[in-house]
Amino acid sequence: MARISLKAVVKKNETGALILSLLLGLKTESWVEDESGNLLLGNHEPYTKFSYPVILEDQVIGFVKGDENAALIADLLIHLARKEAEKKKLGSEVLNLYLEINMIYNFSEKLAQTIDAPAICAITLNEARREIRSDNGVIILWDEKTRKLGVITSSGDEFFNQETINKQTDLLLKIIWGIQSEIISDTTFLIDAGIVMPEVKSLIYSALKVNHRVMGVIVLGSNEDILYTAADLKLLTTLALQSSAAIESALLYDKNIREAKEREDAMRLINEISGKFVPYEFIGALGHTVLTDVKLGDQVEKVVTVLFSDIRDYTALSEEMTPEDNFKFVCSFNERMGPAICKNKGFINQYLGDAIMAIFPGNASDALCAAIEMQKQVGILNTERSANGQSPIKIGVGMHTGPLIMGITGDADRLDATTISDTVNTASRLESLTKQYKADIILSDACAEQIVQKEKFHLRNIGLVQLKGKHRSINIHECFNGNSEEDIFKKQRTLSTFNMGIYNYLNSSFAASVQAFNSVVEVHPGDRTAEFFLSNAKDFMKNGTPENWTGVLEMRTK
């Protein structure tokens, strides 16, 4: 606080008038001088009998000289000077309080602008270093999860080492968590412990705490022997308390966000895993985005193409393998077939051991492309099996297009995604026919009619069939795009002759049919489908046809 001068006291109108009035009333020959001897009130007399100092806070600020009345005037001036000093001190305190309140208000405004804990710590440290002289500063927080101290933000010269402070956790907890705020003028013990750098001479710190729980500390340091004051400690403590709640809220917000993200990630993982058991396309068809939204009784009817595939003679094949080898084989086989289906806009409804049921919601062309890709993958697999001395495998694929109901069935405790439709049964039985007709891919007429750009596919009609349990026959086709290049070439070359053989066969012209199929087999001895019809035609020529035979093959087994 600035020193009070006697001149300032006596020059005030009311004070000066009071002193002059007193001088006149006492008829005294006294006068007032400042500490340098300059006349302030009254008149100099040639001689001085008495001289009384005017003392304020142990300092002489002036004199009253003259006769014996000078003592009375000196006492009055001392009293007035003290009053003036008190007023000035009070004004200074009010001003400082206003500045402190204004600083705290502005500081609070800054804190309110962020919800990020490190940013709040940086604002707090910058504000502390702006108000309190220091060469460096740091804010350290205690992590309950890791049980470690961590430097959240620092400023100025480095004077705290994070690795070291965690080696000295017990000491720091005892100092900071015990005392909570302090001025340290002798840093020797901290330097010896390796907590602060040797150049640090003075420290001041205050704990960051919420509800009597210490969560961290703000520390300021100086490379000089600074005598930090109680006012500095009070200010630092105020900043620490003000920021603690904001830091706590930010940490809680981060925790909530993190936990929400963890829950979201967990749900996403659950949905991803569940999507491997129940296809997303199935769930989407029911009008939902995640499996957790489905409920018992959800169902939808759509026109789709259903595809069934099955490994030929799998029972005999599996007998050659151990259960473990059998399982590994099926897994590796499905790993090849699944992508072929998904790539062509289908989804696998069920893996049925060595069989696969897939659904194609779009055009039947997608299902046919998938079937062709599956046959090509079998070709690649057989090349690998041959190199390992293993026998080749074959698969049959059947498909049919028609209405299908997808839905959730079961009971309150056990739900199951299921499909209910005659379309599924038909596709399954067409797959079974591939064994009888010796064809790799068989599709129904309903499926073939939906296919766009038929010229891209190698199709040939293989007549009519009445499936087991059905009263009406359906027209079926073979697709040989998935065959070997030589096979495709020869089947294309003999296609017109094959079609003539089918025409004569359906019209009971078995001699002409035998002739046509003989021609096909001569050119292509590997055409086992032509051999099938050739054998049937010869048998009908020899033994005759059943009564009311219309060319339809009746399927008596599933």
C-alpha positions in Angstrom: 0.0 0.0 0.0 1.3 3.5 -0.8 2.5 5.7 2.1 0.2 8.4 3.5 1.9 11.9 3.3 1.1 14.6 5.8 0.7 17.0 3.0 -2.2 14.9 1.7 -3.8 14.9 5.1 -3.6 18.7 5.8 -4.4 19.7 2.3 -7.9 18.2 2.5 -10.3 21.1 2.8 -12.0 20.0 6.0 -8.7 18.9 7.7 -6.9 22.1 6.7 -9.7 24.3 8.0 -9.9 22.3 11.2 -6.2 22.8 11.9 -6.2 26.5 11.0 -9.3 27.0 13.3 -7.4 25.3 16.1 -4.3 27.4 15.6 -6.4 30.6 15.7 -8.5 29.4 18.6 -5.5 28.5 20.7 -3.7 31.7 19.7 -0.6 29.5 19.3 2.6 30.3 17.5 2.9 26.8 16.0 3.2 25.6 12.4 3.2 22.3 10.5 6.0 20.9 8.3 6.4 17.7 6.3 9.3 15.3 7.0 11.6 17.4 4.8 10.9 20.6 6.6 8.5 22.2 4.0 5.9 24.4 5.5 2.3 23.0 5.2 0.3 25.2 7.7 0.9 28.3 9.8 3.9 30.7 9.8 7.5 30.1 10.5 8.7 31.7 13.7 12.3 32.7 14.1 12.9 30.3 16.9 11.5 26.9 17.8 10.9 26.1 21.4 9.0 22.7 20.9 9.0 20.2 18.0 6.7 17.2 18.0 6.9 14.5 15.2 3.8 13.2 13.5 4.2 9.4 13.4 2.2 6.9 11.3 3.0 3.2 11.4 6.4 3.9 13.0 7.4 6.4 10.3 7.7 10.2 10.7 5.6 11.9 8.1 6.0 15.5 9.5 6.4 17.8 12.5 4.5 20.3 14.4 6.7 23.1 15.8 6.2 26.2 18.0 5.0 26.7 21.5 3.6 24.2 24.0 0.3 23.8 22.0 2.2 22.1 19.2 1.8 18.8 21.1 -2.0 19.0 20.9 -1.9 19.8 17.2 0.6 16.9 16.6 -1.7 14.4 18.4 -4.7 15.6 16.3 -2.7 15.2 13.0 -1.6 11.7 14.1 -5.2 10.8 14.7 -6.3 12.3 11.3 -3.4 10.6 9.5 -4.4 7.2 11.0 -8.0 7.7 9.9 -6.8 8.6 6.4 -4.6 5.5 6.3 -7.5 3.3 7.4 -9.7 4.7 4.7 -7.1 4.2 2.1 -6.4 0.7 3.3 -10.2 -0.1 3.3 -10.4 1.3 -0.2 -7.5 -0.8 -1.3 -9.0 -3.9 0.2 -12.3 -3.2 -1.5 -10.5 -2.7 -4.8 -8.5 -5.9 -4.3 -11.7 -7.8 -3.4 -13.4 -6.5 -6.5 -10.5 -7.5 -8.7 -10.5 -10.9 -7.1 -14.2 -11.3 -7.7 -13.9 -10.1 -11.2 -10.9 -12.5 -11.8 -12.9 -15.4 -10.4 -16.0 -14.5 -12.5 -13.9 -14.3 -15.7 -12.2 -17.6 -14.7 -15.5 -19.3 -14.2 -16.6 -18.0 -17.6 -13.6 -19.6 -19.2 -14.2 -22.9 -17.4 -17.8 -22.9 -18.5 -16.7 -22.9 -22.2 -15.3 -26.4 -22.2 -16.1 -29.9 -20.9 -12.7 -31.3 -21.6 -10.7 -32.1 -18.4 -7.2 -31.4 -19.9 -8.4 -28.1 -21.4 -9.9 -27.1 -18.0 -6.6 -27.9 -16.3 -4.7 -25.9 -18.9 -7.0 -22.9 -18.3 -6.5 -23.2 -14.5 -2.7 -23.4 -14.8 -2.5 -20.5 -17.1 -4.7 -18.3 -14.9 -2.6 -19.3 -11.8 0.7 -18.5 -13.5 -0.7 -15.2 -14.7 -1.7 -14.1 -11.2 1.2 -15.7 -9.2 4.8 -15.3 -10.1 6.4 -18.6 -11.2 8.8 -20.2 -13.7 6.9 -23.4 -14.1 3.6 -25.1 -13.2 1.9 -28.4 -13.4 -1.4 -30.1 -12.6 -1.4 -33.7 -11.5 -4.5 -35.9 -11.2 -4.9 -39.2 -9.4 -6.3 -42.0 -11.6 -8.4 -44.4 -9.4 -8.4 -47.0 -12.1 -4.7 -47.3 -12.6 -3.8 -46.1 -9.1 -1.2 -43.7 -10.5 -0.5 -40.0 -10.7 -0.6 -38.4 -14.1 0.6 -35.0 -15.3 -2.4 -33.6 -17.1 -0.9 -30.3 -18.1 2.3 -28.4 -17.5 3.6 -24.9 -18.4 7.1 -23.3 -18.4 10.2 -25.3 -17.6 9.9 -29.0 -16.9 10.3 -29.7 -13.2 8.1 -32.8 -12.6 9.0 -36.2 -14.1 5.9 -38.4 -14.4 7.8 -41.7 -14.1 9.6 -40.4 -11.0 6.5 -39.1 -9.3 4.9 -42.5 -9.5 7.9 -44.0 -7.9 7.4 -41.6 -5.1 3.7 -41.8 -4.9 3.6 -42.5 -1.1 5.7 -39.4 -0.4 3.6 -37.2 -2.6 0.3 -38.5 -1.2 1.6 -37.8 2.3 2.6 -34.3 1.4 -0.2 -33.1 -0.9 -3.1 -35.3 0.2 -2.2 -34.7 3.9 -1.5 -31.0 4.1 -3.5 -30.1 0.9 -2.1 -26.6 0.5 1.3 -25.2 1.4 4.2 -22.9 0.6 7.5 -24.8 0.4 10.6 -22.6 0.7 13.1 -25.4 1.1 12.7 -27.9 -1.7 15.8 -30.0 -0.8 13.8 -33.1 0.2 11.9 -33.0 -3.0 15.0 -32.6 -5.1 16.7 -35.5 -3.2 13.6 -37.7 -3.9 14.0 -36.9 -7.6 10.5 -35.4 -7.7 11.5 -31.9 -8.8 14.5 -30.6 -10.7 17.5 -29.3 -8.8 17.0 -25.7 -10.0 13.6 -25.4 -8.3 14.0 -23.2 -5.2 10.4 -22.5 -4.1 7.1 -24.2 -4.5 3.5 -23.4 -3.8 0.7 -25.9 -4.2 -3.0 -26.4 -3.5 -5.0 -29.6 -3.7 -7.9 -30.1 -6.2 -10.7 -31.6 -4.2 -14.4 -32.2 -4.5 -16.6 -33.1 -1.5 -13.5 -33.4 0.7 -12.0 -35.9 -1.7 -8.6 -34.9 -3.1 -8.5 -35.6 -6.8 -5.2 -33.9 -7.7 -3.0 -30.9 -7.1 -1.9 -27.7 -8.8 1.8 -26.8 -8.2 3.7 -23.6 -9.1 7.5 -23.5 -8.9 10.2 -20.9 -9.1 13.9 -21.1 -9.8 14.4 -18.2 -7.4 14.0 -18.0 -3.6 10.6 -16.4 -3.8 8.7 -15.7 -0.5 5.3 -16.7 -1.5 2.6 -15.1 0.6 -0.5 -16.2 2.3 -2.4 -14.1 -0.3 -0.7 -16.2 -3.0 -1.8 -19.4 -1.3 -5.3 -18.1 -0.8 -5.6 -17.2 -4.5 -4.2 -20.5 -5.7 -6.6 -22.4 -3.3 -9.5 -20.4 -4.7 -8.5 -21.3 -8.3 -8.1 -24.9 -7.3 -11.5 -25.1 -5.6 -13.1 -23.3 -8.5 -11.7 -25.6 -11.1 -12.1 -28.9 -9.2 -15.8 -29.1 -9.7 -15.3 -28.4 -13.4 -12.6 -31.0 -13.7 -14.8 -33.6 -11.8 -17.7 -32.9 -14.1 -15.5 -33.2 -17.2 -14.1 -36.5 -16.0 -17.5 -37.8 -15.2 -18.7 -36.6 -18.6 -15.7 -38.4 -20.2 -16.5 -41.5 -18.2 -20.2 -41.5 -19.2 -19.2 -41.0 -22.9 -16.6 -43.8 -22.6 -19.1 -46.1 -20.9 -21.8 -45.2 -23.5 -19.3 -46.0 -26.3 -18.3 -49.3 -24.6 -22.0 -50.2 -24.4 -22.5 -49.2 -28.0 -19.5 -51.2 -29.0 -20.7 -54.2 -27.0 -24.1 -53.9 -28.7 -22.5 -53.5 -32.1 -20.4 -56.6 -31.4 -23.5 -58.5 -30.2 -25.3 -57.5 -33.4 -22.4 -58.4 -35.5 -22.1 -61.8 -33.9 -25.9 -62.4 -34.0 -25.8 -61.3 -37.6 -23.7 -64.3 -38.3 -26.4 -66.6 -36.9 -29.4 -64.7 -38.3 -28.6 -62.8 -41.5 -29.0 -59.0 -41.6 -31.0 -59.5 -44.8 -33.5 -61.7 -42.9 -33.8 -59.1 -40.1 -34.1 -56.3 -42.6 -36.9 -58.2 -44.5 -38.8 -58.1 -41.3 -38.5 -54.3 -41.1 -35.8 -54.2 -38.4 -32.2 -53.1 -38.3 -30.9 -55.2 -35.4 -31.8 -58.6 -34.0 -32.8 -57.2 -30.7 -35.8 -55.5 -32.3 -37.4 -58.7 -33.5 -40.3 -60.3 -31.7 -42.3 -63.4 -31.8 -44.7 -63.4 -34.7 -42.8 -61.0 -36.9 -43.3 -62.2 -40.5 -43.2 -61.0 -44.1 -44.1 -62.7 -47.4 -41.8 -62.1 -50.4 -41.1 -63.6 -53.8 -37.6 -65.0 -53.7 -35.3 -67.6 -55.2 -34.3 -70.3 -52.9 -31.1 -72.3 -53.5 -30.1 -75.6 -52.1 -26.7 -77.2 -52.4 -25.5 -80.6 -51.2 -22.3 -82.6 -51.4 -22.7 -85.8 -53.4 -22.1 -89.1 -51.6 -21.1 -87.2 -48.5 -21.9 -90.1 -46.2 -19.3 -92.3 -47.9 -16.8 -89.4 -47.9 -17.3 -88.7 -44.2 -16.7 -92.4 -43.3 -13.1 -91.9 -44.5 -12.5 -89.1 -42.0 -12.4 -88.7 -38.2 -15.1 -86.6 -36.6 -12.6 -83.7 -36.2 -11.4 -84.0 -39.9 -15.0 -84.2 -40.9 -15.8 -81.0 -39.1 -12.8 -79.2 -40.5 -13.7 -80.3 -44.0 -17.3 -78.9 -43.7 -16.0 -75.6 -42.3 -13.4 -75.1 -45.0 -16.0 -76.1 -47.7 -18.6 -73.6 -46.3 -15.9 -70.9 -46.1 -15.7 -71.2 -49.9 -19.4 -71.4 -50.6 -20.5 -68.5 -48.3 -18.7 -65.7 -50.1 -20.0 -66.9 -53.5 -23.5 -66.6 -52.3 -23.1 -63.2 -50.5 -21.2 -61.8 -53.5 -24.2 -62.4 -55.7 -26.7 -60.6 -53.4 -27.9 -63.7 -51.5 -27.7 -64.7 -47.9 -27.3 -68.0 -46.2 -30.4 -69.0 -44.4 -29.0 -72.2 -43.0 -25.9 -74.4 -43.0 -27.3 -77.9 -42.9 -24.1 -79.9 -42.3 -22.9 -80.6 -45.8 -25.9 -78.8 -47.3 -26.6 -75.1 -47.7 -29.9 -73.2 -48.0 -29.6 -69.7 -49.4 -32.2 -67.0 -50.3 -31.9 -64.4 -53.0 -34.5 -61.6 -52.6 -33.6 -60.0 -56.0 -33.6 -61.5 -59.5 -33.1 -65.2 -60.0 -30.0 -64.3 -62.1 -28.3 -63.7 -58.8 -28.9 -67.2 -57.6 -27.8 -68.7 -60.8 -24.6 -66.7 -60.8 -24.0 -67.9 -57.2 -24.6 -71.5 -58.2 -22.1 -71.2 -61.1 -19.5 -69.6 -58.8 -20.0 -72.4 -56.2 -19.3 -75.0 -58.9 -16.1 -73.2 -59.9 -15.0 -73.1 -56.3 -15.5 -76.8 -56.1 -13.3 -77.1 -59.2 -10.5 -75.1 -57.4 -11.0 -77.2 -54.2 -10.7 -80.4 -56.2 -7.4 -79.3 -57.7 -6.1 -78.8 -54.1 -7.5 -82.2 -53.0 -5.9 -83.9 -56.0 -2.5 -82.4 -55.1 -3.0 -83.8 -51.5 -3.9 -87.3 -52.9 -7.6 -86.9 -52.0 -10.6 -87.9 -54.1 -12.6 -85.1 -55.8 -16.0 -84.0 -54.6 -19.1 -82.9 -56.5 -22.1 -80.8 -55.4 -25.6 -80.5 -56.8 -27.5 -77.3 -56.8 -31.2 -76.9 -57.1 -33.2 -73.6 -57.2 -36.8 -72.4 -57.4 -38.5 -69.0 -57.5 -41.7 -68.3 -55.6 -43.4 -66.8 -52.6 -41.9 -67.4 -49.2 -42.7 -66.3 -45.6 -39.8 -65.3 -43.4 -40.6 -64.9 -39.8 -39.9 -65.4 -36.1 -41.4 -68.5 -34.6 -41.0 -70.3 -31.3 -42.2 -69.3 -27.8 -41.6 -66.6 -25.2 -38.4 -68.2 -24.1 -37.0 -69.5 -27.4 -37.2 -67.7 -30.7 -36.1 -69.0 -34.1 -35.8 -67.4 -37.5 -37.6 -69.6 -39.9 -38.9 -69.8 -43.5 -42.2 -71.4 -44.4 -43.0 -72.0 -48.0 -43.6 -74.6 -50.7 -40.8 -72.8 -52.6 -38.3 -74.1 -50.1 -39.5 -77.7 -50.5 -39.4 -77.4 -54.3 -35.9 -76.0 -54.3 -34.7 -78.8 -52.0 -36.3 -81.5 -54.2 -34.8 -80.0 -57.3 -31.4 -80.3 -55.7 -32.1 -84.0 -55.0 -32.9 -84.4 -58.7 -29.4 -83.4 -59.7 -28.2 -86.9 -58.5 -30.8 -88.6 -60.7 -30.3 -86.4 -63.8 -26.5 -86.3 -63.3 -26.6 -82.5 -63.6 -24.7 -80.0 -61.5 -27.4 -77.3 -61.5 -31.1 -77.7 -61.9 -33.6 -74.8 -61.9 -37.3 -74.6 -62.2 -39.1 -73.0 -65.1 -40.4 -70.3 -62.7 -36.7 -69.5 -61.9 -35.7 -69.5 -65.6 -38.5 -67.2 -66.6 -37.3 -64.5 -64.2 -33.7 -64.6 -65.4 -32.6 -61.6 -67.4 -30.1 -61.7 -70.2 -30.5 -65.5 -70.6 -27.9 -65.4 -73.4 -25.3 -65.1 -70.7 -26.1 -68.5 -69.3 -25.9 -72.0 -70.9 -29.3 -73.6 -70.3 -30.9 -76.6 -71.7 -34.4 -78.0 -71.0 -34.5 -81.4 -69.4 -38.2 -82.0 -69.4 -41.0 -82.3 -66.9 -41.0 -83.6 -63.4 -43.6 -84.3 -60.8 -42.1 -83.8 -57.4 -43.1 -86.1 -54.5 -46.3 -84.9 -52.9 -47.1 -82.6 -55.8 -50.1 -83.0 -58.2 -48.7 -80.7 -60.9 -45.6 -81.2 -62.9 -43.0 -78.5 -63.5 -40.6 -77.9 -66.3 -36.9 -77.9 -65.3 -33.6 -76.8 -66.8 -30.0 -77.6 -66.5 -27.3 -74.9 -66.3 -23.8 -76.0 -67.3 -21.9 -72.7 -67.0 -20.1 -74.2 -64.0 -18.7 -77.2 -65.9 -15.2 -77.5 -67.3 -14.5 -75.5 -70.5 -14.3 -78.8 -72.6 -17.7 -79.9 -71.1 -19.3 -76.5 -71.9 -17.9 -76.6 -75.5 -19.3 -80.0 -76.2 -22.7 -79.4 -74.6 -23.1 -76.3 -76.7 -22.0 -78.2 -79.8 -24.6 -80.9 -79.2 -27.4 -78.6 -77.8 -29.7 -78.7 -80.8 -29.4 -82.5 -81.0 -30.0 -82.8 -77.2 -33.1 -80.6 -77.5 -34.4 -82.8 -80.3 -33.9 -85.8 -78.1 -35.9 -84.2 -75.2 -38.7 -83.3 -77.6 -39.0 -86.8 -79.0 -38.7 -88.3 -75.5 -41.6 -86.1 -74.1 -43.7 -87.1 -77.1 -43.0 -90.8 -76.7 -40.9 -91.0 -79.9 -38.4 -93.1 -78.2 -36.6 -94.5 -81.3 -35.9 -90.9 -82.5 -35.0 -89.9 -79.0 -32.5 -92.8 -78.7 -31.0 -91.8 -82.0 -30.6 -88.2 -80.9 -29.1 -89.0 -77.5 -26.8 -91.6 -79.1 -25.5 -88.8 -81.3 -24.9 -86.5 -78.3 -23.0 -89.2 -76.4 -20.8 -90.1 -79.4 -19.6 -86.5 -79.5 -19.6 -86.0 -75.8 -19.2 -89.3 -73.9 -19.1 -87.4 -70.6 -22.6 -86.0 -70.9 -24.2 -88.1 -68.1 -27.5 -86.3 -68.4 -27.8 -87.4 -72.0 -26.9 -90.9 -70.9 -29.7 -90.7 -68.3 -32.3 -90.0 -71.0 -30.8 -92.5 -73.4 -31.1 -95.2 -70.8 -34.7 -94.3 -70.0 -35.7 -94.1 -73.7 -34.1 -97.5 -74.4 -36.0 -99.0 -71.4 -39.3 -97.6 -72.6 -38.7 -99.0 -76.1 -38.0 -102.4 -74.6 -40.6 -102.5 -71.8 -43.1 -99.9 -72.8 -44.3 -96.9 -70.8 -46.5 -96.9 -67.7 -50.2 -96.4 -68.3 -51.2 -92.7 -68.9 -47.5 -91.8 -69.2 -47.1 -88.2 -70.4 -43.4 -87.8 -70.4 -43.4 -86.5 -66.8 -40.8 -88.1 -64.5 -42.5 -88.8 -61.2 -40.2 -88.3 -58.3 -41.1 -90.9 -55.7 -38.5 -89.9 -53.0 -37.5 -86.6 -51.5 
